[in-house]
Amino acid sequence: MAGSSRTSFSKRQKERARQEKRAEKAQRKAQRKQDTDSPPETPADLTVTHDEEGQPVGFDFHDFQ
């Protein structure tokens, strides 16, 4: 009898872990949906710069912060 109660306990633990994982996943999904529903931020004005030859210089990572 002791063996069967242990398996039941393990099954309950696994099911509880699955439910918690599902709840966390749903919460993250709701957070992502809320983030995408908000209006996008207005980008900063980017200034095109030119090198010595007059060719435009590409934007860098730091230009978008």
PAMI-893084 format. One record per residue: residue in one letter; x, y, z of N, C-alpha, C, CB in turn. Coordinates in steps of 0.1 Angstrom, whole numbers, plus 5000, padded with zeros to 4 digits. Each point is the difference from the previous one (the first is absolute). Glycine has a CB too. Layout:
% residues N
A_X_Y_Z_X_Y_Z_X_Y_Z_X_Y_Z
...
***
This chain:
% residues 65
M_5008_4988_5000_4992_5012_5000_5008_5013_5000_4983_4987_5012
A_5029_5012_4995_5008_5012_5000_5005_5004_4987_5007_4994_5023
G_4995_4997_4968_5005_5003_4986_4990_5008_4992_5014_4980_5001
S_4973_5016_5000_4990_5007_4992_4998_5014_5005_4989_4978_4996
S_5012_5025_5016_4998_5014_5005_5011_5009_4996_4987_4991_5019
R_5025_5003_4980_5012_5008_4995_4998_5004_4985_5015_4988_5017
T_4980_5002_4975_4998_5004_4986_4989_5010_4998_5008_4977_4994
S_4982_5022_5014_4989_5010_5000_5006_5014_5004_4983_4983_5005
F_5025_5017_5005_5006_5013_5004_5009_5006_4989_5000_4992_5024
S_5008_4999_4970_5008_5005_4988_4992_5005_4989_5017_4983_5007
K_4972_5010_4990_4991_5005_4989_4994_5013_5004_4995_4976_4994
R_5001_5026_5018_4995_5013_5004_5010_5011_4999_4984_4989_5015
Q_5029_5008_4989_5010_5010_4999_5003_5004_4985_5010_4991_5021
K_4990_4999_4971_5003_5002_4985_4988_5009_4994_5013_4978_4999
E_4975_5018_5005_4989_5008_4995_5000_5014_5005_4986_4979_4998
R_5017_5023_5014_5001_5014_5006_5011_5008_4993_4992_4991_5022
A_5019_5002_4975_5011_5007_4993_4995_5004_4986_5017_4987_5013
R_4976_5004_4980_4995_5003_4987_4990_5012_5000_5002_4976_4994
Q_4989_5024_5016_4991_5011_5001_5007_5013_5003_4983_4984_5009
E_5027_5016_4999_5007_5012_5003_5008_5005_4988_5003_4993_5023
K_5002_4998_4969_5007_5003_4988_4991_5006_4990_5016_4982_5004
R_4972_5012_4995_4989_5006_4991_4996_5014_5004_4992_4976_4995
A_5006_5026_5018_4996_5013_5005_5011_5010_4997_4986_4989_5018
E_5027_5008_4984_5011_5009_4997_5000_5003_4986_5013_4991_5019
K_4985_4999_4972_5001_5002_4986_4988_5010_4995_5011_4977_4997
A_4978_5021_5009_4988_5008_4997_5003_5015_5004_4984_4980_5002
Q_5022_5021_5010_5003_5013_5005_5010_5007_4991_4996_4993_5024
R_5015_5000_4971_5010_5006_4991_4993_5004_4987_5018_4986_5011
K_4973_5005_4984_4993_5003_4988_4991_5013_5001_5000_4975_4995
A_4993_5026_5016_4992_5012_5003_5009_5012_5000_4983_4986_5013
Q_5029_5013_4994_5009_5012_5001_5005_5004_4986_5007_4992_5023
R_4996_4998_4968_5005_5003_4987_4989_5007_4992_5016_4980_5000
K_4971_5015_5001_4989_5005_4993_4998_5015_5005_4989_4977_4997
Q_5012_5025_5016_4998_5014_5005_5011_5009_4995_4990_4991_5020
D_5023_5004_4979_5011_5008_4994_4997_5003_4986_5016_4989_5016
T_4979_5002_4976_4998_5003_4986_4988_5009_4997_5010_4978_4995
D_4980_5022_5015_4989_5008_4998_5003_5015_5003_4986_4981_5007
S_5025_5022_5000_5003_5014_5003_5005_5006_4987_5005_4995_5024
P_4993_5018_4975_5005_5007_4988_5015_5000_4999_4980_5015_5000
P_5026_4983_4988_5014_5000_4999_5007_5013_5003_4997_4983_4982
E_5015_5016_5024_5007_5012_5003_5004_5007_4988_5008_4990_5021
T_4992_5023_4979_5005_5008_4989_5015_4999_4999_4980_5016_5001
P_5025_4981_4988_5015_4999_4999_5006_5013_5000_4998_4979_4987
A_5014_5022_5018_5008_5012_5001_5003_5005_4986_5010_4994_5023
D_4992_5018_4975_5004_5005_4987_5014_4995_4997_4985_5021_5002
L_5016_4973_4986_5013_4995_4996_5006_5009_4990_4993_4976_5004
T_5019_5028_4997_5007_5009_4991_5009_4992_4991_4998_5019_5017
V_5001_4982_4970_5008_4993_4991_5013_5008_4999_4981_4991_4987
T_5030_5002_5016_5014_5006_4999_5007_4994_4988_5001_5003_5025
H_5008_5005_4970_5008_4997_4988_5015_4999_5003_4982_5011_4985
D_5024_4980_5008_5015_4999_5002_5007_5011_4991_4998_4975_5005
E_5015_5024_4994_5008_5010_4993_4997_5000_4985_5018_4997_5017
E_4978_4992_4978_4997_4999_4986_4985_5004_4996_5017_4982_4999
G_4976_5021_5011_4986_5004_4998_4990_4988_5000_5009_5019_4987
Q_4996_4970_5017_4991_4988_5000_4993_4999_5014_5015_4988_4983
P_4972_5009_5017_4994_4999_5013_5006_4988_5009_4979_5009_4989
V_5022_4994_5024_5005_4990_5009_4988_4993_5006_5021_5014_5005
G_4980_4973_4996_4989_4992_5006_4998_5003_5015_5005_4982_4983
F_4984_5014_5022_4996_5003_5014_5007_4989_5008_4978_5011_4994
D_5025_4992_5018_5006_4991_5010_4990_4997_5011_5023_5010_4995
F_4980_4980_5012_4991_4996_5011_4997_5011_5010_5009_4977_4998
H_5001_5031_5004_4998_5011_5010_4991_5012_4994_5023_4994_5009
D_4975_5006_4978_4991_5010_4995_4986_4998_5003_5016_5002_4982
F_4980_4986_5022_4986_4996_5003_4997_5000_5015_5000_4987_4979
Q_5009_5018_5029_4997_5000_5015_4993_5013_5004_5019_4985_5004
***
